[in-house]
Amino acid sequence: MSMPWLARQLRNIGLAVTETPGWTTRGRSGSFEPYGVLIHHTAARSSPSNPAPSKNVAINGRTNLPGPVCHVLIDIHGRCHVIAAGRANHAGQAKKVGSMPAGDGNTMYVGIEIDYFGPARTENGTWQPEQKMSDNQYAAAGAAAAAILHRFGRDETHVNGHLETSTTGKIDPYGISMTNFRSHVRARLRGGPPPGAV
Ligand SMILES: [Zn+2]
């Protein structure tokens, strides 16, 4: 499966969208039958002058993790950079959470990466708040997740955080409550089909 509708779906609900060149044909080989959304943060420090520092990594990956590594990257202003229409390396093996079963997360989930630093690890191994998700990022991520779930005909119990599904101790998305986030997505879905969405 591929998601050539992704940019249009996000744009039609009023999100700011940038399409990265080649996104419609970008993806890993292997099975891709998504019906859920997984939320991440990048652990890169974004700023108004460098709003999407992870864009290159999102497209091309990094050592030991070939790209694409998400489908949508949300910059500090809430702009959605559409990265890939096909399978991406973002989820790994997933635990059962909500309505989503255990299994290959890269098959089941659309990946939304939110570009902010999150916490810093201190000398004694604990995490200290460093950079939080911006309000614009939170709003855009909720709207984007709802738009994608609407397309799939699924409810908010199909959007999870990587920290919930991870079998390897991931902590992203840091600094938000996924329970509250799902309520936000639910409210958007309850508002009915967004105008112009397909
Ligand atoms: Zn993650």
Residues whose N, C-alpha, C, O or C-beta is under 5 A from the ligand:
A	BS01	ZN	H40 H41 H90 H162 D172
